[in-house]
Amino acid sequence: MALVPADRVRFHVQRLPATAQAAAADRPVVVFLHGLVVDNLSSFYCPLAVPVARAGHEVVLYDLRGHGRSDRPATGYDSRSAVEDLFALLGALGLGQRPVHLVGNSYGGTLALHAALARPGRVVGLTLLEPPLGGAWVENMLDTLSAAALSLEDSAVPAELLTLRLRKAANLTAIADDLLNRTTLIDDIAASRTFTPADYAGLSCPVLIVCGEHSELVPGARELALHAPRVTAIEILPGLGHDVLKESSGALRAAVLAHLDAAAPATAAARPRAGALVT
């Protein structure tokens, strides 16, 4: 693990080399983008990142601006800045010319989609896990984050957690307090632009969408599949909600590895079936 400076921010990064003997040198780099506030790169490590590397794909994980061990500046939490952060970081890692396949969980899926629309020449594949795509999600998330900010402001909870020797929980709570009460994160999300059918129609890369059966985000995923020309599948995982990354490692891993192999330019033997649904 290392702190890598890019775009005036130091990002906490972990790289996993492709370990399969048959790894293709021209495969895209697989970059993982995590969710908001209490999430970080570690959520991907065992469920997906290590298996993806063992299957022959070079992997990059990093803590988004303000999250985990990355720097926490006061501003720059909008989607445009996140996309700039991503490609600045890849440049700093010497990967500025490599194609990438983005795997985004929750809000990370939203950022992955923004990146694919902004840099279609670089993003050659998308895997979106529980991506929040509609305007209703933004409103609900803003309410949730605002309530959390109020509860954490001047809270004694981090100190109490440390007293109980719950260091990890204390650290996550302190990070959440900083993000919500001392940065522009909430305002930046409030100002975010909602995706349109025209955006989806402009996607040029293969897309896999994975949602839980009981997730409120399924309708937005189906809307994306309706308009995007190269959605290979929507995987609907039974019995789950917004927790597919944590609770369905086996089925999720199989779906993601199959999609990576099919989407990689070096291994794809045929074009994906647009709009296919797997339930």
N, C-alpha and C positions, 0 to 999 in steps of 0.2 A: 504494500500500500504506500501511496505517496501523495503529497500535496503538490499539485501542478498549477502554476500561474497561467491564467488565460483570461483575456478580456477584463483585466484589472481585478480579478478575483482568483483566489487559490482554491482549487477544487480537489477534494479528496477522491482519489482514483484508485481502482484496482484493475489490473489487466490479467487475463488468463490466456495463455497461449493455446492454440489448437493442439490437442494431444493425440488425436487419432493418426495412425501411420499413413492413412490414405487422404489426409487433409489436402484440399485443393488450394494452391497458392493464390488463385484469383477469386476465391470466395469473398463475399463482403464481410466486413467487420460487423459483429453483432453488438449493438450498444443498447444497454438497458436503462430505462428512464422510470424512476419510482414515483410514488404518489406524494400527496401534500403533508406538510407539517410534521407529523410524527414518523413518517416513513424515511427510509434511506436505502443505500445500495445493498445492505445486508439482507433485505427481504427477498432478493433474487438469488442469493448465493447458492444455497443447497437445492431449492426446488428447480431452478432452471439454468443458472449460469454455469455451474460445474458440469452438468450433463451436456450442455451445448458445446462447451470447450472439448469435452471428451469425444464428442461426435465429429470433431474436426473443424470447428469454427473458432476464430480468434474473437475474444470477448473483451469488452470494455464496460466496467461499471463505475459510476461516479455519483457522489452526493450532489444533488442540485444546489444551486445558489441558496445559501441560507440554511440548508438542511445538513443533518449529520455533522461531519467534521469539516465541511467546506466553510469558507468565509461567509459572514452574515452581514453584508452591507445593508444600508437603510433602504435602498431603492433597487429597482430593476427586476421585479417579479412578474412582469407581464410576459405574454407568450413570445413576443418578438425578441425580447432580451434573452429568454430561455433558448430560443433557436440560435441566436448569435453566440451564446455561451457554449452550446453544443459544438458548433463547428469551429469556434476558436480553440476549444479544448482539443478537438481532434487534430487541428493543426499543430498545437503545442506538443502533442504526442507523436508527431511525425506521420500522421495518418490523413493529412490534408487532401490527398489525391485518391484515397481509397473509397470505393462505394460502401455504403452502410445499410444494414438491416436493423431497424429500430423496434425494440420490444418495450412497450409502454404499459405500465399498470395504473389503472385509475386515472388520475390527472396526468400521469406520465404518458398515457395513451393520447390524451388531448394534445400534449406537446409534440408527440411523435407525428401526429397528423399535421400539425402546423409546420413541422420541419419538412415533411414530405411535399407539402404544397409550396413551401418557400424554396426548396432545393431539389426539384425533381430529378436533376442530373446526378445527385449524390445518393439519394435514398432509393434503394432498389427493392425494398420490401418492408412491410409493416406487420407486426403482430400486436394487436390491441386487446388488452385484458381489461374487461370492465371499463371501457372508455366512456367518460361522461361527455356527451355531445350536444345535448339540448339546452335551451335557455332556462328551462325549469330547474335543471341541476345547478346552474349558477346561482339562482335565487335561493335554493335550499342550502347550498354550501355556504353562501354568504351569511345566512341566518345562523347556521351552525358555528361558523368561524367567529362571528361577532359575539355570540353567546359564550363561546370558549374564551375569547379575549377578555371579556368582562370577568369571568370566573377566575382567570389566572392573574389579573392585574393586582399587584401587591399581595399575591397569595403566599402563604407560608407552606404550601404543599411541597415544593422542592426540598426545603430544609427538613420537613418532617419525614420525607422519604429517605433522605440521607441518614437521619437519626435511626430509621428502621433498617439501615444498610441495604436499601433498595436503590443502589447507585444508578443502574440503567434507567429505571423509571424516573428517578430524580433528574437525570440528564435530559431525557426526552421531554419532560415537563418544562424544564428551563428553556430548552430550545423552542418549544411551542410558545411559551410566554414571550420570548424575544421576537419570534417571527410575527406573532399576531399583534403585539402591542408596541413594537419598536421598529417595524419596517412598513413598507407600503404594500405588503402582500395582499391584504383584504381589498384595498382600493384598486390594486392592479387587476385582481380577478373580477371585480365589479365592472371594470372598464373593458373586459375582454369581449372580443367579437364572436358572435354565434356563427357556426358553420352553416352554409347554405347548400342546397342540392347542386348548385353550380360548382361549389368547392369539391364536393364528392365526385362529380363527373370529371373533374380535372385531375384526379389521381391517376398516375400512370403506372404504379407499381402493384404487385400482388399484395393482397391484404387478407389476413386471418383475424377474425374477431371471436373472442371467447367471453361468454357471460354466464353467470349463474342463473338457474331456472327462475329463481324468485327475485332477481335483481330488477329494480325500477329502471335500469338502463337498457333493457332489452329492446324497447321500442325505438330508441335512438340508434341502436346497432342495426336494426332491421331497415331503418331509413337510410343509413349509410350503404348497406348492401343493395338497396333498391337502385341507388344512383351511381355508385362507384363501378367502373367497368371491369375491375379485376379482383373482386372479392372471391377468394377461393372457397371460403366456408364461413358460416357462423356456427361455432360449437356452443351448444347450450348444455351446461353441465347440471345434471339433475340434483335437486336437494340443496343447492347452494344459492347464496345471494351475492353480495359484493366481495366475498372472501375466496374467490377461486384460486388465487395465488397461494394462500395459506392452507387451504383445505382439500385441494384436488391435485396434488403433485404428480401422481401417476398418469392420469388422463390428460392433464395439461401438458406434461412433458412430452408425451407421445404426439399430441397435436402440434406442438411448437416445433419439434424436431422434424416431423414430416413436412411442415410448411417451409421450414428453412431449406430443406433439401430440394423441395419443388420450386422454390422461388429463386434459389441461387443460380445465376447465369451459367455457372460451370457445370451444373448438374441437371438443370431442367431439360427434360426431353420433350415436353409438350406444354402448351399454354394452359393455364388454369381454367377451370370452368367458372365463368362469371356468374356470381349470384347464387351458387349452390348453397343449400342450407343443410346442416347436419344437426339433428336434435336428438 
